[in-house]
Amino acid sequence: MFEGGSRSSKTYSIIQFFIQYALTHQDTPNRVIIARKRATWLQSTVWNDFKIILISLGLFPYCRINKTLKIIQLGTTTFEFIGLDEVQKLHGLTCDIFWINEAMEATKDDFDQLEQRTSRFSILDYNPSAEEHWIYDTVCPRPDCYFDHSTMLDNPFIPDNSRRKILSYEPTEENYANGTVDIRKWKIYGLGLRATIEGLIFSNWEIIDSIPPWVTKRWNCLDFGFTHDPTAAAEVGFYKNCLYIDEKFYQTDMTSKDIIKAGKKLLKPIDIISESADPRLCKELRQGGLKIRPVKKYAKSVVAGIDFMKGCQKIYITARSLNAQKEFKNYTYQQDADGKWLNEPVDDYNHIIDGVRYVCLMKLMGKNRTRPTPDGAIR
């Protein structure tokens, strides 16, 4: 069990351990499953990191790589990279060892299904971003569990920019003056602690399997990103003062062609309410066949949209919408230097949330449309 803050070298250290394990256990075949909640998330994280480390150690030429099946073979050990959402691959799977990367994303059933088919041992790593989790309750207390806690200070190879960014969250006088303090992030990503998340904006949400068929008022929402922030899309429904959210895609480095392709494949042919910060991109998406309608923003529209969402009786998020759930678990208000909560949100964990706000502003809060009243009801 490897618990720790961001950039504490959990992933790299585990990869290095597995490479050493493969080199020192060549007297028998070894099958290692490396998993994360979704297969697509492995491509840009552990899969790439594994290859980079093999190259740095001069071992890459001695490996057999199957890019299609995502398999790396080193000596008698095969490393298979599998998403926990790939049901067909997981069905009946057996292995010697498994590793769940970013295990906070996984369910208890994911872990149980893998463990009961594993002959030797397993590894989990995670940032302790949740106050309560099945890992804390059912895995950490086990007598056969080895527990390791680390922070970025344990990693001498952390890039300077990453170190500066994480240190900027620390509640110091200088950071307060610079407006970068985030106590929750400092506890989780700097100190690797299981921090209670204070100042959460939304508490009126829960998980459902899918949007019910009787929710007929539906729109798509789209928030643009690229290198650091993802481009996020979701289907949004509204029925009897309740919002419904079903995540469709959430990915960085998406070009206009990528968005058009994903939009035509994953989004229903209904209006797509998007952000308006990039008119040229909106035009390209319209020319590509997407029904884009940029949001019309106004002063205090962020706060107004949030207030509308908070005034809904309930916000329902589908079980497969993992990034949306993560945003709702981490979207907080800002604090001033004295720790006072402000009526302004932190600009983070808000990509799908922003998209939902756009729908609220354009479709549910406009003239002659439903509005939230001071008592939270919809009129």
C-alpha positions as CSV (number, residue, x, y, z in Angstrom):
1,M,0.0,0.0,0.0
2,F,1.6,3.3,-1.2
3,E,-0.1,6.4,0.1
4,G,1.4,9.8,-0.6
5,G,1.2,13.3,-2.0
6,S,1.6,14.4,-5.6
7,R,5.1,13.9,-7.1
8,S,6.2,11.7,-4.2
9,S,7.6,9.2,-6.8
10,K,5.0,6.5,-6.0
11,T,4.5,5.5,-9.6
12,Y,8.2,5.6,-10.7
13,S,9.3,3.7,-7.6
14,I,6.7,0.9,-8.2
15,I,7.7,0.6,-11.8
16,Q,11.4,0.4,-10.8
17,F,10.5,-2.3,-8.3
18,F,8.6,-4.3,-11.0
19,I,11.6,-4.1,-13.4
20,Q,13.9,-5.3,-10.7
21,Y,11.4,-8.1,-9.9
22,A,11.4,-9.2,-13.5
23,L,15.2,-9.3,-13.8
24,T,15.6,-11.3,-10.6
25,H,12.7,-13.8,-11.1
26,Q,13.6,-15.2,-14.5
27,D,13.4,-18.8,-13.3
28,T,9.6,-18.8,-13.6
29,P,6.9,-17.1,-15.8
30,N,5.3,-14.1,-14.1
31,R,2.1,-12.4,-15.2
32,V,1.6,-8.9,-13.8
33,I,-1.6,-6.9,-14.3
34,I,-1.3,-3.2,-14.2
35,A,-4.7,-1.6,-13.9
36,R,-6.5,1.8,-13.6
37,K,-10.1,2.6,-13.6
38,R,-10.2,3.3,-17.3
39,A,-8.0,1.9,-20.1
40,T,-7.6,5.3,-21.8
41,W,-6.1,6.8,-18.7
42,L,-3.3,4.2,-18.7
43,Q,-2.0,5.3,-22.1
44,S,-0.7,8.7,-21.0
45,T,0.4,7.7,-17.5
46,V,1.8,4.4,-16.4
47,W,2.2,2.9,-19.9
48,N,4.4,5.9,-21.0
49,D,6.2,6.1,-17.7
50,F,7.1,2.3,-17.9
51,K,8.6,2.8,-21.4
52,I,10.5,5.9,-20.4
53,I,12.1,4.1,-17.4
54,L,13.0,1.1,-19.5
55,I,14.7,3.3,-22.0
56,S,16.6,5.2,-19.3
57,L,17.9,1.9,-17.9
58,G,18.9,0.7,-21.4
59,L,16.4,-2.3,-21.2
60,F,13.9,-1.2,-23.8
61,P,15.7,-3.1,-26.7
62,Y,15.4,-6.3,-24.7
63,C,11.6,-6.0,-24.3
64,R,8.8,-7.3,-26.5
65,I,6.2,-4.6,-26.9
66,N,2.6,-5.1,-28.1
67,K,1.2,-1.6,-28.5
68,T,-2.2,-2.9,-29.6
69,L,-2.8,-5.2,-26.6
70,K,-0.7,-3.0,-24.2
71,I,1.7,-5.7,-23.2
72,I,5.4,-5.4,-22.3
73,Q,7.5,-8.6,-21.8
74,L,10.8,-8.4,-20.0
75,G,12.5,-11.8,-19.7
76,T,9.9,-14.2,-18.4
77,T,7.6,-11.5,-17.0
78,T,4.7,-10.0,-18.9
79,F,3.2,-6.7,-17.8
80,E,-0.4,-6.3,-19.1
81,F,-2.0,-2.9,-18.9
82,I,-5.8,-3.2,-18.5
83,G,-8.6,-0.8,-17.6
84,L,-11.0,-1.8,-14.9
85,D,-13.7,-0.8,-17.4
86,E,-12.6,-3.5,-19.9
87,V,-15.1,-6.1,-18.7
88,Q,-14.2,-8.7,-21.4
89,K,-10.5,-8.7,-20.5
90,L,-11.1,-9.0,-16.8
91,H,-13.6,-11.8,-17.0
92,G,-11.9,-15.0,-15.8
93,L,-8.5,-13.2,-15.6
94,T,-5.8,-14.8,-13.5
95,C,-2.4,-13.4,-12.6
96,D,0.5,-13.6,-10.2
97,I,0.6,-10.0,-9.2
98,F,-1.6,-6.9,-9.8
99,W,-1.1,-3.2,-9.3
100,I,-4.0,-0.7,-9.2
101,N,-2.7,2.7,-10.0
102,E,-4.6,5.7,-8.6
103,A,-6.6,3.2,-6.5
104,M,-9.0,5.9,-5.1
105,E,-10.7,5.7,-8.5
106,A,-11.4,1.9,-8.1
107,T,-14.2,0.3,-6.3
108,K,-14.1,-2.3,-3.6
109,D,-15.5,-4.8,-6.1
110,D,-12.7,-4.0,-8.6
111,F,-10.1,-4.9,-5.9
112,D,-11.9,-8.0,-4.8
113,Q,-12.3,-9.4,-8.3
114,L,-8.6,-9.0,-9.0
115,E,-7.4,-10.2,-5.6
116,Q,-9.4,-13.5,-5.7
117,R,-7.6,-14.3,-9.0
118,T,-4.1,-13.4,-7.9
119,S,-1.6,-16.0,-6.7
120,R,1.1,-13.8,-5.0
121,F,0.5,-10.2,-4.0
122,S,-1.0,-6.9,-5.0
123,I,0.0,-3.2,-4.9
124,L,-2.2,-0.2,-4.6
125,D,-1.1,3.5,-4.8
126,Y,-3.1,6.6,-4.3
127,N,-3.3,10.2,-3.2
128,P,-5.5,10.3,-0.1
129,S,-8.0,12.8,-1.7
130,A,-11.0,11.3,0.0
131,E,-11.9,11.7,3.7
132,E,-13.5,8.2,3.7
133,H,-12.7,5.3,1.5
134,W,-12.9,1.5,1.4
135,I,-9.1,1.3,1.2
136,Y,-8.8,2.9,4.6
137,D,-11.4,0.7,6.2
138,T,-10.8,-2.7,4.6
139,V,-7.2,-2.9,3.3
140,C,-4.9,-0.7,5.4
141,P,-5.9,-2.4,8.7
142,R,-5.1,-5.9,7.4
143,P,-2.2,-7.7,9.1
144,D,-0.8,-8.7,5.7
145,C,-0.7,-5.1,4.4
146,Y,2.6,-3.3,4.1
147,F,2.0,0.5,4.3
148,D,4.3,3.2,3.0
149,H,3.6,7.0,3.2
150,S,5.6,9.5,1.1
151,T,5.6,13.1,0.1
152,M,7.3,15.1,-2.6
153,L,10.1,15.8,-0.1
154,D,11.0,12.1,-0.4
155,N,11.6,12.6,-4.1
156,P,14.9,14.3,-5.0
157,F,14.1,14.1,-8.7
158,I,10.9,16.2,-8.7
159,P,11.0,18.9,-11.4
160,D,11.6,22.4,-10.0
161,N,8.3,23.7,-11.5
162,S,6.3,20.9,-9.9
163,R,8.0,21.5,-6.5
164,R,7.2,25.3,-6.7
165,K,3.6,24.7,-7.6
166,I,3.0,22.3,-4.7
167,L,4.9,24.5,-2.2
168,S,2.7,27.4,-3.3
169,Y,-0.3,25.8,-1.6
170,E,1.4,25.9,1.8
171,P,-0.1,28.4,4.2
172,T,2.8,30.7,4.5
173,E,2.8,34.5,4.8
174,E,4.4,34.8,1.3
175,N,1.8,32.4,-0.3
176,Y,-1.1,34.3,1.4
177,A,0.3,37.5,-0.1
178,N,0.5,35.8,-3.5
179,G,-3.0,34.4,-3.2
180,T,-1.9,30.8,-3.8
181,V,-2.7,29.2,-0.5
182,D,-4.9,26.1,-0.6
183,I,-4.8,24.3,2.7
184,R,-6.7,21.3,1.4
185,K,-4.3,20.8,-1.5
186,W,-1.3,21.3,0.7
187,K,-2.5,18.6,3.1
188,I,-3.3,16.2,0.3
189,Y,-0.7,16.9,-2.4
190,G,2.1,18.4,-0.3
191,L,1.9,16.4,2.9
192,G,0.0,13.4,1.5
193,L,-2.5,13.5,4.4
194,R,-6.1,12.3,4.4
195,A,-7.5,15.8,4.6
196,T,-11.1,16.7,5.4
197,I,-12.4,18.8,2.4
198,E,-13.8,22.0,3.8
199,G,-15.6,24.7,1.9
200,L,-17.2,22.3,-0.6
201,I,-19.7,24.0,-2.9
202,F,-22.0,21.1,-3.6
203,S,-23.5,18.6,-1.2
204,N,-26.8,18.0,-3.0
205,W,-25.7,15.3,-5.4
206,E,-25.7,11.5,-5.6
207,I,-24.9,8.7,-8.0
208,I,-27.4,6.9,-10.2
209,D,-26.9,4.2,-12.9
210,S,-28.2,6.3,-15.8
211,I,-30.4,9.3,-16.7
212,P,-34.0,8.0,-16.5
213,P,-35.9,8.0,-19.8
214,W,-38.6,10.3,-18.5
215,V,-36.0,13.1,-18.3
216,T,-36.9,14.6,-21.7
217,K,-35.3,18.1,-21.4
218,R,-31.7,17.3,-22.4
219,W,-28.7,19.2,-23.7
220,N,-25.0,18.6,-24.2
221,C,-22.4,20.8,-22.6
222,L,-18.8,21.4,-23.6
223,D,-15.9,23.1,-21.8
224,F,-12.7,23.6,-23.7
225,G,-9.2,22.8,-22.6
226,F,-6.0,21.6,-24.1
227,T,-2.6,21.0,-22.4
228,H,-3.3,21.1,-18.7
229,D,-7.1,21.3,-18.6
230,P,-9.2,18.7,-20.3
231,T,-11.9,19.3,-22.9
232,A,-15.0,18.0,-21.1
233,A,-18.4,17.1,-22.4
234,A,-21.5,15.8,-20.8
235,E,-25.2,15.3,-21.3
236,V,-27.3,17.4,-19.0
237,G,-31.0,16.7,-18.2
238,F,-33.5,18.7,-16.1
239,Y,-36.7,17.3,-14.6
240,K,-38.8,18.5,-11.6
241,N,-36.0,20.8,-10.1
242,C,-33.4,18.0,-10.5
243,L,-30.3,18.1,-12.7
244,Y,-28.9,15.0,-14.3
245,I,-25.3,14.6,-15.6
246,D,-23.8,11.9,-17.8
247,E,-20.1,12.4,-18.7
248,K,-19.2,11.8,-22.3
249,F,-15.5,12.6,-22.7
250,Y,-12.9,14.3,-20.6
251,Q,-9.5,14.5,-22.3
252,T,-6.5,16.8,-22.8
253,D,-4.7,17.7,-26.0
254,M,-7.9,17.5,-28.1
255,T,-7.8,19.4,-31.4
256,S,-10.9,20.7,-33.1
257,K,-10.9,17.5,-35.3
258,D,-10.7,15.4,-32.2
259,I,-13.6,17.2,-30.6
260,I,-15.7,16.9,-33.7
261,K,-15.0,13.2,-34.0
262,A,-15.8,12.5,-30.3
263,G,-18.8,14.8,-30.5
264,K,-20.4,13.0,-33.4
265,K,-19.7,9.6,-31.8
266,L,-20.6,10.2,-28.2
267,L,-23.0,13.2,-28.1
268,K,-26.6,13.0,-29.0
269,P,-27.8,15.3,-31.9
270,I,-29.1,18.0,-29.6
271,D,-27.8,21.5,-28.8
272,I,-24.3,21.7,-27.4
273,I,-23.9,24.6,-25.0
274,S,-20.3,25.5,-25.0
275,E,-18.0,28.2,-23.5
276,S,-17.6,31.3,-25.6
277,A,-14.0,32.2,-24.9
278,D,-12.7,30.8,-28.3
279,P,-15.1,32.0,-31.1
280,R,-12.8,30.5,-33.8
281,L,-12.9,27.0,-32.2
282,C,-16.7,27.3,-31.9
283,K,-16.9,28.2,-35.6
284,E,-14.7,25.2,-36.6
285,L,-16.9,22.9,-34.6
286,R,-20.0,24.2,-36.2
287,Q,-18.4,23.8,-39.6
288,G,-17.6,20.2,-38.6
289,G,-21.3,19.5,-38.0
290,L,-21.7,20.0,-34.2
291,K,-24.7,22.0,-33.0
292,I,-22.6,24.5,-30.9
293,R,-24.3,27.3,-29.1
294,P,-21.7,29.4,-27.1
295,V,-22.9,30.6,-23.7
296,K,-23.8,34.2,-23.2
297,K,-21.9,35.2,-20.0
298,Y,-22.5,38.3,-17.9
299,A,-21.1,39.8,-14.7
300,K,-21.4,37.4,-11.7
301,S,-22.6,34.6,-14.1
302,V,-20.3,32.0,-12.3
303,V,-21.9,32.7,-8.9
304,A,-25.4,32.8,-10.4
305,G,-24.9,29.5,-12.2
306,I,-23.6,27.9,-9.0
307,D,-26.5,29.3,-7.0
308,F,-28.9,27.9,-9.5
309,M,-27.3,24.4,-9.3
310,K,-27.3,24.6,-5.5
311,G,-30.9,25.5,-5.5
312,C,-31.9,22.3,-7.3
313,Q,-33.5,19.7,-5.2
314,K,-30.9,17.1,-6.3
315,I,-28.0,16.7,-8.8
316,Y,-27.8,13.2,-10.1
317,I,-24.5,12.0,-11.6
318,T,-24.2,8.7,-13.5
319,A,-21.9,6.0,-12.0
320,R,-19.7,6.0,-15.1
321,S,-19.1,9.8,-14.8
322,L,-15.9,9.4,-12.7
323,N,-14.4,12.8,-13.5
324,A,-17.7,14.6,-12.8
325,Q,-17.9,12.9,-9.4
326,K,-14.3,13.9,-8.7
327,E,-15.1,17.5,-9.5
328,F,-18.1,17.6,-7.2
329,K,-16.1,16.0,-4.4
330,N,-13.3,18.7,-4.7
331,Y,-15.0,21.9,-6.0
332,T,-14.5,24.5,-3.1
333,Y,-14.9,28.1,-2.3
334,Q,-11.9,30.4,-2.0
335,Q,-10.5,31.5,1.4
336,D,-8.9,34.8,2.3
337,A,-5.7,35.2,4.4
338,D,-7.8,34.9,7.6
339,G,-9.3,31.7,6.5
340,K,-12.7,33.3,5.8
341,W,-14.7,31.6,3.1
342,L,-15.5,33.8,0.1
343,N,-18.4,33.6,-2.3
344,E,-16.1,32.8,-5.2
345,P,-15.1,29.3,-6.2
346,V,-11.5,28.1,-6.7
347,D,-10.8,27.8,-10.4
348,D,-10.1,24.1,-10.3
349,Y,-12.1,20.8,-10.5
350,N,-14.7,22.6,-12.6
351,H,-14.6,21.6,-16.2
352,I,-17.8,19.5,-16.4
353,I,-19.3,21.8,-13.7
354,D,-18.6,24.8,-15.8
355,G,-20.3,23.1,-18.7
356,V,-23.4,22.3,-16.6
357,R,-23.4,26.0,-15.6
358,Y,-23.5,27.0,-19.2
359,V,-26.6,24.9,-19.7
360,C,-28.2,26.4,-16.7
361,L,-27.4,30.0,-17.9
362,M,-28.7,29.4,-21.4
363,K,-31.6,27.0,-21.0
364,L,-32.8,27.2,-17.4
365,M,-32.2,30.7,-16.2
366,G,-33.0,32.9,-19.2
367,K,-36.0,35.2,-19.7
368,N,-39.3,33.4,-19.2
369,R,-37.5,30.3,-18.0
370,T,-37.3,28.7,-14.6
371,R,-35.3,30.6,-12.0
372,P,-34.1,29.7,-8.5
373,T,-35.8,31.7,-5.7
374,P,-34.2,32.6,-2.3
375,D,-35.8,29.5,-0.7
376,G,-34.1,27.3,-3.3
377,A,-37.3,26.3,-5.1
378,I,-37.7,26.6,-8.9
379,R,-40.5,28.9,-10.1
